[in-house]
Amino acid sequence: MQFVIRVEVPQQSYEIAIAHRDSQTSLTASGLDDLGVWMSRLKLGKKVLLVSNPAIFRRYGERAIAALKLVGYDVSSRTLPAGERYKTLKSLQKIYDAALQNRLERSSTMVALGGGVIGDMTGFAAATWLRGINFVQVPTSLLAMVDASIGGKTGVNHPQGKNLIGAFHQPRFVLIDPSVLKTLPAREFRAGMAEVIKYGIIWDAQLFAKLEESRRLDQMRYLDEKLLSLILSASCQSKADVVSQDEKEAGLRAILNYGHTIGHAVESLTGYKLVNHGEAVAIGMVAAGQIAVKLQMWSSEEAQRQDALIEKTGLPTQLPSGLDIEAIIDALQTDKKVKDGKVRFVLPTQIGEVTVTDQVPADVIRQVLQQMQS
């Protein structure tokens, strides 16, 4: 399995490689083992700081370091705790400390080996260390592969809201090795599928239809290689298409936030502990779909198709019990997508197309959220 997708952006164009060696020719090697070979083509400096979390580092850290050393890189590493609640300035300081200790230079590279949290933090550290150094993404979760590792959005959370502190800093390269998904917990796989469904709604009706045809989507083991290849390539291509047209969210790129407006509020209000990002996005997509139906922008039949696919993936379609609706509405005001004091929603008009609007009455949001209480 190998696809190369190019992201054409003004800041710095780059490639996404979906690479997995054929197991018939090599029992142990994979795309991850070629990390150094891929990076050597970019003419980067010799110093590399690899950032990961302890669980991922135990599984894949030594292989990644060996792949880098094989082609002559001087590699150091730093692990950070896993989880959205650790995506903070305090964790970021540990990356800066490692960069200083290992004397990273402007030609040096930070490599993020992990999920979206590690990618976001490492990217922001790279964006701000010495006013910007090289950055390579090696995502190990489905969510990071299809979404977080692509597009150059980096950052950390503020106690009052998600990703409020950040920068646009495009990676030099993204390496996706599908074989690492074999060790991904089922819940994390489902979280990634939320973003895949999102692409079907906002951009790729054919992808949505293919997902509908699948009997089960709640666990990785129910996907054959052909469907997994489609999920990865179509999702990455969708993200690349959108980002290439709008690098810094001046217009079109806002559609990538489908499900994220209410989703981010749910994540924040539950302390990033009760629901993960994909689960929150699923809840947000159900809410956005129902808002669109109430505003007569979307048919109830297509909304039901979306919700049925979300349920088939094993993702939630209702709010966590006990979550205060007025607190959600208040939290929307601190969202990054607020413009001129108005909350902007991405709402579907048909499967494969969405629109962005700030004309959503608070009472409509309230009604939808009340219907979604568990």
Salt bridges, closest charged atoms under 4 A:
GLU8 OE2 - ARG6 NE 2.96
ASP33 OD2 - ARG63 NH2 3.10
ASP34 OD1 - ARG21 NH2 2.21
GLU84 OE2 - LYS87 NZ 3.31
GLU84 OE2 - LYS162 NZ 3.57
ASP120 OD2 - LYS87 NZ 2.73
ASP147 OD1 - LYS198 NZ 3.27
ASP147 OD1 - LYS239 NZ 3.28
ASP177 OD1 - HIS20 ND1 3.89
GLU195 OE1 - LYS198 NZ 2.81
GLU195 OE2 - HIS260 NE2 3.11
GLU195 OE2 - HIS277 NE2 3.13
GLU212 OE1 - ARG305 NH2 2.65
GLU213 OE1 - LYS210 NZ 3.92
ASP218 OD2 - ARG216 NH2 2.72
GLU249 OE1 - LYS153 NZ 2.49
GLU267 OE2 - LYS162 NZ 2.97
GLU267 OE1 - HIS277 ND1 2.94
GLU279 OE2 - ARG187 NE 2.68
GLU326 OE2 - ARG366 NE 2.66
ASP335 OD1 - HIS264 ND1 3.94
ASP335 OD2 - LYS337 NZ 2.77
